[in-house]
Amino acid sequence: MRVQRMMSFLVVICAACGPLRQCVAAPVTWVGGNGTWSDGIANDANWNPADEPDIDDEAIFNSANSVNLGSANTVEALTMSGGIDLSANGFGLTVDGLAQLIDAGTNLNIEG
């Protein structure tokens, strides 16, 4: 009976939010101006809330800045708008879900 209740609870969560993985993705927005997105706690101040996005988060870039990757990163989702220029700078960027580029002047450079 306990297992059946747990399964019902999970079905309700997924029905309300879509796939379970998307339910836990938190939006994290770049506020660091022109800069470098590097993995690690020293980079947290560049994000709002102050926690660099990881595999469970959606990385959002919505301002006209130039940002270079300074390390390999993995996120659940990526949303870019507002004229942001994001360059992989020779590092890998893995997006496990949706990747959106919105607005003219928004660029994702994947070359090194």
Number of C-alpha atoms within 10 A of each C-alpha: 6 7 8 8 10 11 12 11 12 12 14 12 14 14 11 11 12 12 12 14 13 16 13 13 18 17 17 21 22 24 19 19 14 17 16 18 24 17 17 11 10 10 15 19 14 21 19 16 15 15 17 24 28 18 17 18 22 26 26 20 26 19 19 15 18 16 21 18 19 17 16 15 19 19 21 23 24 22 16 22 19 17 19 24 20 22 21 20 17 15 16 15 16 15 18 14 14 11 16 12 18 15 13 10 13 19 18 14 12 13 9 9
